[in-house]
C-alpha cells in the first residue's frame, strides 16, 4: 500500500516535471528588449529629428533619412 | 451485477476523478508562479506550461462523459433500466453535473493563476516605467506615462528633439498577456453564470433559458472585461463600443 502511494507520488512528480521541463525546453527564446530611448539622427549631418518634422528628410541639411 | 453495485462503481469512479482533478491543480498552484519568476516573467513558457496542465485536467473531465457513453450507460441498460426512467436520468446527470462543476473550477483556476501572474507583471512594468528617462540629446527628463505599454514618440520640451521610447518586453507583455488575464478575473462571475445557464439548458435538453436570457450575463461579462481593460490602459476607451459590439456578435450571430 505504501509502495503504491510512493509510486503514485513519483509518477505525479515526474508528470509535473515533464510538463514544466517541456515548457522550458520547447519555448523559443528571443532577445528581450529593455526599456529605453533612441533618437533618429541624420546620417549626413548628425542632427536629431526636431518635433513637427517627418521621417523623410533631415530638417537641417535636407538629406534623406531612409 | 445489481443496480446498487453498478451505481456504487459509478459513484466511486466519479469520486476518483474529482480527487485526481484537484490533486493535479493543487500541485501546480505553487509551481507555476515560481516558474514565471524563474523565467523572469517570460509569458510564453508560462502559457506552454499551463497548456500541459490544462490538457491533463481537461482529459480527466472528458473521461467522465466518455466512460458514461462507452461503459456505464450500457451497464445500466443491461439491468433493464430504460433511458427515460428517473433512475437512469439521475445517474447520467450525476456525471454531467460533475463534469460541469470541474469545467467551472478549471476556468476559475485558470483565471486566478493567470491574473496573479498578470498582477506581478504589471507591477514589474510600472516599476520600470516609473524610472527616469532622459532625452538622448540634452539629457532633460522626459515625461513617460506608466499606463501606456507600446513604443511611442516623445518630444523633449527643452530641445524639441523627437525621442522614440521603447517600453521593453515586460511592459509590452502587459498588453499582450496581463490585460486579458485581469479582464477575465474581473468578469469571471458573469462568465460562470452564463455557462451555468447554458448547462441548465443542456441538462434538461430544452431551452429553460431563452437566448435573450443568456445574453444578459454574457453582456455583463463582456462589459466588465472591457471596462477592466480601460482601467489598466485608458486608451482603450475610445474603442469600447466597437469592441463591445464585436464581442457580442459572437453570441448574437453565432449561437
Contacts between the chains, C-beta under 8 A, distances in Angstrom:
chain1	res1	chain2	res2	distance
A	12	B	23	7.3
A	12	B	27	6.7
A	15	B	56	7.3
A	16	B	27	5.8
A	16	B	28	6.8
A	16	B	31	6.6
A	18	B	52	7.9
A	19	B	49	6.1
A	19	B	52	3.6
A	19	B	53	6.0
A	19	B	56	7.5
A	20	B	31	6.6
A	20	B	35	6.1
A	20	B	49	5.5
A	20	B	52	7.9
A	22	B	48	7.5
A	22	B	52	6.4
A	23	B	35	7.4
A	23	B	45	5.3
A	23	B	46	7.8
A	23	B	48	4.0
A	23	B	49	3.6
A	23	B	51	7.9
A	23	B	52	6.3
A	24	B	35	7.7
A	24	B	39	7.3
A	24	B	45	5.9
A	24	B	49	7.8
A	26	B	48	6.7
A	27	B	42	7.5
A	27	B	44	5.1
A	27	B	45	4.5
A	27	B	48	5.5
A	28	B	44	7.6
A	32	B	40	7.8
A	32	B	168	7.2
A	32	B	169	4.1
A	32	B	170	7.6
A	33	B	166	5.8
A	33	B	168	5.2
A	33	B	169	5.0
A	33	B	172	7.5
A	34	B	166	7.8
A	34	B	168	5.0
A	34	B	169	7.8
A	35	B	128	5.0
A	35	B	129	6.9
A	35	B	131	7.4
A	35	B	133	7.6
A	35	B	165	8.0
A	35	B	166	6.4
A	35	B	167	5.5
A	35	B	168	3.7
A	35	B	171	6.4
A	36	B	133	7.4
A	36	B	165	7.8
A	36	B	166	5.6
A	36	B	168	7.5
A	37	B	133	5.6
A	37	B	134	7.4
A	37	B	135	7.4
A	37	B	136	5.5
A	37	B	142	7.1
A	37	B	154	7.9
A	37	B	163	4.6
A	37	B	164	6.7
A	37	B	165	5.5
A	37	B	166	7.3
A	38	B	136	6.4
A	38	B	163	7.2
A	38	B	164	5.2
A	38	B	166	7.2
A	39	B	136	4.3
A	39	B	137	6.4
A	39	B	161	5.8
A	39	B	162	6.9
A	39	B	163	5.4
A	39	B	164	6.9
A	40	B	162	7.2
A	40	B	164	7.0
A	48	B	136	7.2
A	48	B	137	5.1
A	48	B	159	7.9
A	48	B	161	4.4
A	48	B	162	7.4
A	49	B	161	6.9
A	49	B	162	4.8
A	50	B	160	4.8
A	50	B	161	6.3
A	50	B	162	6.8
A	51	B	155	4.2
A	51	B	160	4.8
A	51	B	161	7.6
A	51	B	162	5.6
A	53	B	162	7.7
